[in-house]
Amino acid sequence: QVQLSESGGGSVQAGGSLRLSCAASGYTTSVYCMGWFRQAPGKEREGVATIVRGGTTSYADSVKGRFTISLDKSENTLYLQMNNLKPEDTATYYCGAARFTCSRRPADFPYWGQGIQVTVSS
């Protein structure tokens, strides 16, 4: 099992920045891919960015150039640096981990954090 815990959310005005963190514990050596996902009220959970242990990253078009995902393997901590935030980025953000594949499909991720709120005001 892998346990995930997010931190760093909050409220910010449009154009501002936030940095999310996700601490992983448990059987972390089995993790192949980690990612950030978000879910706005009334919408399905969507993939924001993913990173494999080798460093390859993938981003949703809506966040390219604004968000950066990174992984500190020594600390088993995943980060999401979010710059130039927009009101449409408002959502609950989740950290996910997968053992065998890496995509932005939530169904491919069996391990999840509890989620953290990000609110961007205009």
DRENDO-1510 file (C-alpha; in Angstrom, 1 decimal, always signed):
<recs>
REC; n; res; u; v; w
REC; 1; GLN; +0.0; +0.0; +0.0 .
REC; 2; VAL; +1.0; +3.6; -0.6 .
REC; 3; GLN; -0.3; +6.5; +1.5 .
REC; 4; LEU; -0.4; +10.0; +0.0 .
REC; 5; SER; -0.9; +13.3; +1.8 .
REC; 6; GLU; -1.3; +16.7; +0.1 .
REC; 7; SER; -0.5; +20.1; +1.5 .
REC; 8; GLY; +0.0; +23.7; +0.3 .
REC; 9; GLY; -3.5; +24.6; -1.0 .
REC; 10; GLY; -5.3; +27.8; -0.3 .
REC; 11; SER; -6.8; +30.9; -1.8 .
REC; 12; VAL; -5.1; +33.3; -4.2 .
REC; 13; GLN; -6.0; +36.0; -6.7 .
REC; 14; ALA; -5.8; +35.5; -10.4 .
REC; 15; GLY; -2.2; +35.7; -11.6 .
REC; 16; GLY; -0.8; +34.5; -8.3 .
REC; 17; SER; +1.1; +31.3; -7.5 .
REC; 18; LEU; +0.8; +28.3; -5.2 .
REC; 19; ARG; +2.9; +25.2; -4.6 .
REC; 20; LEU; +1.3; +21.9; -3.8 .
REC; 21; SER; +3.2; +19.1; -2.0 .
REC; 22; CYS; +2.3; +15.4; -1.8 .
REC; 23; ALA; +4.2; +13.3; +0.7 .
REC; 24; ALA; +4.2; +9.6; -0.1 .
REC; 25; SER; +4.8; +6.8; +2.4 .
REC; 26; GLY; +4.5; +3.0; +2.6 .
REC; 27; TYR; +5.5; +0.8; -0.3 .
REC; 28; THR; +6.9; +3.7; -2.3 .
REC; 29; THR; +9.5; +1.7; -4.2 .
REC; 30; SER; +6.6; +0.1; -6.1 .
REC; 31; VAL; +5.5; +3.4; -7.5 .
REC; 32; TYR; +6.2; +4.0; -11.2 .
REC; 33; CYS; +4.2; +7.2; -11.8 .
REC; 34; MET; +2.8; +10.0; -9.7 .
REC; 35; GLY; +0.4; +12.7; -10.8 .
REC; 36; TRP; -1.8; +15.6; -9.9 .
REC; 37; PHE; -5.5; +15.6; -10.7 .
REC; 38; ARG; -8.3; +18.1; -9.9 .
REC; 39; GLN; -12.0; +18.0; -9.6 .
REC; 40; ALA; -14.2; +21.1; -9.7 .
REC; 41; PRO; -17.8; +21.0; -8.4 .
REC; 42; GLY; -20.1; +19.2; -10.7 .
REC; 43; LYS; -17.3; +18.0; -13.0 .
REC; 44; GLU; -15.3; +14.8; -13.4 .
REC; 45; ARG; -11.8; +14.4; -12.0 .
REC; 46; GLU; -9.2; +15.3; -14.6 .
REC; 47; GLY; -5.5; +14.8; -15.0 .
REC; 48; VAL; -3.4; +17.9; -14.6 .
REC; 49; ALA; +0.2; +16.6; -14.8 .
REC; 50; THR; +2.1; +13.3; -14.3 .
REC; 51; ILE; +5.7; +12.3; -13.8 .
REC; 52; VAL; +7.4; +8.9; -14.0 .
REC; 53; ARG; +10.4; +8.0; -11.8 .
REC; 54; GLY; +12.7; +8.5; -14.8 .
REC; 55; GLY; +11.6; +12.1; -15.0 .
REC; 56; THR; +9.3; +12.2; -18.1 .
REC; 57; THR; +6.4; +14.6; -17.6 .
REC; 58; SER; +3.1; +15.1; -19.2 .
REC; 59; TYR; +0.7; +18.1; -18.8 .
REC; 60; ALA; -2.9; +18.9; -19.7 .
REC; 61; ASP; -3.1; +21.6; -22.4 .
REC; 62; SER; -4.9; +23.9; -20.0 .
REC; 63; VAL; -1.9; +24.1; -17.7 .
REC; 64; LYS; +1.1; +23.9; -20.0 .
REC; 65; GLY; +3.5; +26.7; -19.5 .
REC; 66; ARG; +1.9; +27.6; -16.1 .
REC; 67; PHE; +2.3; +24.5; -14.0 .
REC; 68; THR; +5.4; +22.4; -13.3 .
REC; 69; ILE; +5.4; +19.0; -11.7 .
REC; 70; SER; +8.5; +17.6; -10.0 .
REC; 71; LEU; +9.5; +14.7; -7.8 .
REC; 72; ASP; +12.0; +14.6; -5.0 .
REC; 73; LYS; +12.8; +10.9; -4.9 .
REC; 74; SER; +15.0; +11.2; -1.8 .
REC; 75; GLU; +12.1; +12.7; +0.1 .
REC; 76; ASN; +9.3; +10.7; -1.7 .
REC; 77; THR; +7.6; +14.1; -2.2 .
REC; 78; LEU; +5.7; +15.2; -5.3 .
REC; 79; TYR; +5.3; +18.9; -6.1 .
REC; 80; LEU; +3.1; +21.1; -8.3 .
REC; 81; GLN; +4.3; +24.6; -8.9 .
REC; 82; MET; +1.3; +26.6; -10.2 .
REC; 83; ASN; +1.9; +30.0; -11.6 .
REC; 84; ASN; -0.3; +32.6; -13.3 .
REC; 85; LEU; -3.3; +30.9; -11.7 .
REC; 86; LYS; -6.7; +31.5; -13.3 .
REC; 87; PRO; -10.2; +31.3; -11.8 .
REC; 88; GLU; -10.9; +28.2; -13.9 .
REC; 89; ASP; -8.1; +26.4; -11.9 .
REC; 90; THR; -10.3; +26.5; -8.8 .
REC; 91; ALA; -10.8; +22.9; -7.7 .
REC; 92; THR; -9.9; +20.2; -5.2 .
REC; 93; TYR; -6.5; +18.9; -6.2 .
REC; 94; TYR; -5.5; +15.3; -5.6 .
REC; 95; CYS; -2.2; +13.5; -5.7 .
REC; 96; GLY; -2.3; +10.0; -7.2 .
REC; 97; ALA; +0.2; +7.2; -7.6 .
REC; 98; ALA; +0.3; +4.2; -10.0 .
REC; 99; ARG; +2.5; +1.1; -10.1 .
REC; 100; PHE; +2.4; +0.0; -13.7 .
REC; 101; THR; +1.3; +2.7; -16.0 .
REC; 102; CYS; +1.4; +6.5; -16.4 .
REC; 103; SER; -1.4; +8.4; -18.0 .
REC; 104; ARG; -3.6; +11.3; -17.0 .
REC; 105; ARG; -6.6; +9.0; -16.6 .
REC; 106; PRO; -7.8; +8.9; -13.0 .
REC; 107; ALA; -8.9; +5.3; -13.4 .
REC; 108; ASP; -5.3; +4.2; -13.9 .
REC; 109; PHE; -4.3; +5.4; -10.4 .
REC; 110; PRO; -5.2; +3.2; -7.4 .
REC; 111; TYR; -3.7; +5.3; -4.7 .
REC; 112; TRP; -5.0; +8.8; -3.8 .
REC; 113; GLY; -4.5; +11.5; -1.2 .
REC; 114; GLN; -7.4; +13.1; +0.6 .
REC; 115; GLY; -7.4; +16.2; -1.7 .
REC; 116; ILE; -6.7; +19.8; -1.0 .
REC; 117; GLN; -8.7; +22.9; -2.0 .
REC; 118; VAL; -7.3; +25.6; -4.4 .
REC; 119; THR; -9.4; +28.7; -4.9 .
REC; 120; VAL; -8.5; +31.4; -7.4 .
REC; 121; SER; -10.5; +34.6; -7.3 .
REC; 122; SER; -10.8; +37.1; -10.2 .
</recs>
